[in-house]
Amino acid sequence: MRSALYGPDGFYARGEAPARHFRTSAHVSPRYGQAMLSLLREVDTALGHPGRLDLVDIGAGQGELLGQVLDAAAADRELARRITARAVELRPRPGRPDPRIHWQAAPPGAITGLVIASEWLDNIPLDVAELTPDGPRLMLVETATGAQRPGPPPRPADLDWLGAWWPLREPGDRAEIGRTRCRAWAGVLRRITRGVAVAADYGHHRAGRPSQGTLTGYRDGRAVRPIPDGSRDITAHVALDSCADAGGRAGAGATLLTSQRQALRALGIAGRRPPLAQAGSDPLGYARALCQASEEAELIDAGGLGGFGWLVQAVGLDLPAPLAGLAPPG
């Protein structure tokens, strides 16, 4: 999976534009960036309006989300002046990068502000284990065809993770070993001096793990077999509860697990249609408001992007007020 995504001939190493293959929240509407600006303002206030306010997007793609946030912040010149925007991305940077954004391959060593990881953890490479009559075995994959067969047992640390977070109960059951995602998320939290980190991804929790896992591929806007040949994105849903535990051990003092639907609604994304009467008095304004409502509805659709899990963790701060007290995902 690592080679297929990030190796010399990997999917992301070739500089593929994500929007060609799948839609993220930032592709759907600039309202996603405006919601993140609302969250950044909350963090800024809690920090006491520092001279440098870090905004770090991990897995930044073409920088669409950072651009949206910076565009929305431009009206507040004092805030915009203090934002240091960093795109963390392994793929080649865009041909004409936004001059407001600093591009780098790893997060900065010390962060004071907000870290966003939208659909990043699902691309952290992992192994798949299957319960066989001889116990759990790692699945080996033929890279040209995708054919699979059981291989050696997982390493002791991976077996420990499976026992704690994804027990295999019946022969044929599969699990995606999320220890690499936990390690990656904990590494982000350790870099935060004071601030908040948000991971938004399709995810699941221990009580409802899918018995056959979620590993899949995406190419040209369609779900395809996860053949690790570099021609497609390969992704798997995230065990967000295990990442939350890892983040807590890495220094987070407050944690929220919720859905994107609940989080974005708390940040002002409502998806409400404008009143029909506006169509007669202000047809252009009505059309714009209707377009925005449609975009917002897609962001919070419980059967689509709104079904993403949100993991929010704070270091040296309380959880942002709009998000505090939200219910966990159902």
Secondary structure, DSSP 4 states (H G I P E B T S, - for coil): -HHHHHSTTSTTTTT--GGGT---HHHH-THHHHHHHHHHHHHHHHHT--SSEEEEEET-TTSHHHHHHHHHHTTSHHHHHHEEEEEE-SSPPPSS--TTEEEESS--SSEEEEEEEET-GGGS--EEEEEETTEEEEEEE-TTT--EEE-SPPPHHHHHHHHHH----STT-EEEETHHHHHHHHHHHHTEEEEEEEEEE-EE-GGG--TT---EEEETTEEE----SSSSEEE--EEHHHHHHHHHHTT-SEEEEEEHHHHHHHTT---PPPPTTHHHH-HHHHHHHHHHHHHHHHHH-TTTGGG-EEEEEEESSPPPTTTTTPPPP-
